[in-house]
Amino acid sequence: MSMNNAIRDWRAQRVWLLGASTGIGAALATALLTRGARVAVSARRAQLLEQVIAPFDARQCCALPLDVRDADSVARAEQALSASWGGYDLVVVLAGDYQSHILAEFNLASARHILDTNLGGVYNVLAAVVPRLRAARAGGLVLVSSVAGYRGLPRSLVYGPSKAALNNLAEALYLELKDDNVAVSLVNPGFVRTPLTAHNPFPMPAIIEAPAAAEAIIAGLERGAFEIHFPRRFTWVMKALALLPAALYLPLMRWLTR
Ligand SMILES: NC(=O)c1ccc[n+]([C@@H]2O[C@H](COP(=O)([O-])OP(=O)(O)OC[C@H]3O[C@@H](n4cnc5c(N)ncnc54)[C@H](OP(=O)(O)O)[C@@H]3O)[C@@H](O)[C@H]2O)c1
């Protein structure tokens, strides 16, 4: 039994992607537009958004620049989209930022920036879209988190906790929105080659390209899955590690990342 209503025909879907100027979001926009969905793309850089949708029919797509840290800008975009399309069926929050943080170089401003974007941004989106989705008693919400949220990781004092919060939040949302017939999915990618990971100084096991990540997300939504994680050869290992008690997990993680 699937946990959400499976999406069968993308041509009937009006999708709003937040965080779609580059990386996984841009690849997802292209893949969904190619399947015939209507797609609105949002992020801060308007010019990049226009480039993402440029190859497609202007009646099928639009760009709504915004900053997810600014609740008013998200609310204004939501109103503009609703006025133009009469609503939306699926909202995918990909907007996120990454920096590695260690205590020896801890920077509070940088920590706040990551939390305001990755977690605060999601609450700003929820405030804007949940009333309309609940009233429609249809559609869905997708939060893009990370396997970095499963357990504590080295050099991850802020990004990991921001994603752990999203993993928890997605479950809380699922429990409430099920009665309203609004689907909730959680996407937990492993490593994907995007601007976000471009400067990682460490080897990234099983890294995949952004179009492959987009296909995995689409396949998960077509299955009606709650958690969509990929690439499985990496994420199953992370899931197995996450099951260990701290007394085993922490020494093992220290050894693996020494
Ligand atoms: N790449 C990976 O290995 C990986 C792994 C696990 C999870 N993820 C997650 O996947 C999501 C997408 O990441 P990605 O890898 O595709 O990285 P990316 O190419 O850097 O994409 C991040 C997107 O978020 C947007 N964004 C950032 N801050 C924003 C803000 N304040 N307001 C609005 N939009 C904002 C960026 O656009 P602008 O800069 O134009 O605003 C961009 O479109 C993120 O949530 C990330 O944490 C990625």
The ligand as a Gaussian input file, in Angstrom:
#p B3LYP/6-31G(d) Opt

LIG

0 1
 N       23.932000      17.874000      -3.799000
 C       23.871000      16.969000      -2.830000
 O       24.763000      16.090000      -2.713000
 C       22.726000      16.967000      -1.851000
 C       22.644000      15.898000      -0.955000
 C       21.617000      15.872000      -0.034000
 C       20.678000      16.883000      -0.032000
 N       20.776000      17.904000      -0.914000
 C       19.764000      18.975000      -0.835000
 O       19.157000      19.164000      -2.104000
 C       18.673000      20.506000      -2.193000
 C       19.131000      21.090000      -3.517000
 O       20.547000      21.181000      -3.475000
 P       21.494000      21.079000      -4.753000
 O       22.500000      20.043000      -4.469000
 O       20.693000      21.003000      -5.990000
 O       22.275000      22.472000      -4.611000
 P       22.246000      23.815000      -5.446000
 O       22.500000      23.554000      -6.880000
 O       23.144000      24.738000      -4.701000
 O       20.728000      24.293000      -5.309000
 C       20.232000      24.982000      -4.201000
 C       19.031000      25.782000      -4.668000
 O       18.504000      26.474000      -3.528000
 C       18.338000      27.836000      -3.886000
 N       18.441000      28.663000      -2.692000
 C       19.453000      28.734000      -1.810000
 N       19.195000      29.658000      -0.872000
 C       17.978000      30.178000      -1.194000
 C       17.178000      31.190000      -0.635000
 N       17.547000      31.847000       0.474000
 N       15.980000      31.464000      -1.203000
 C       15.583000      30.808000      -2.321000
 N       16.298000      29.839000      -2.899000
 C       17.491000      29.547000      -2.346000
 C       19.464000      28.110000      -4.881000
 O       19.165000      29.215000      -5.717000
 P       19.647000      30.725000      -5.524000
 O       21.055000      30.691000      -5.029000
 O       19.479000      31.292000      -6.906000
 O       18.714000      31.338000      -4.542000
 C       19.414000      26.835000      -5.703000
 O       18.400000      26.934000      -6.677000
 C       19.222000      21.250000      -0.959000
 O       18.199000      21.349000      -0.001000
 C       20.325000      20.334000      -0.474000
 O       20.546000      20.477000       0.930000
 C       21.770000      17.987000      -1.829000

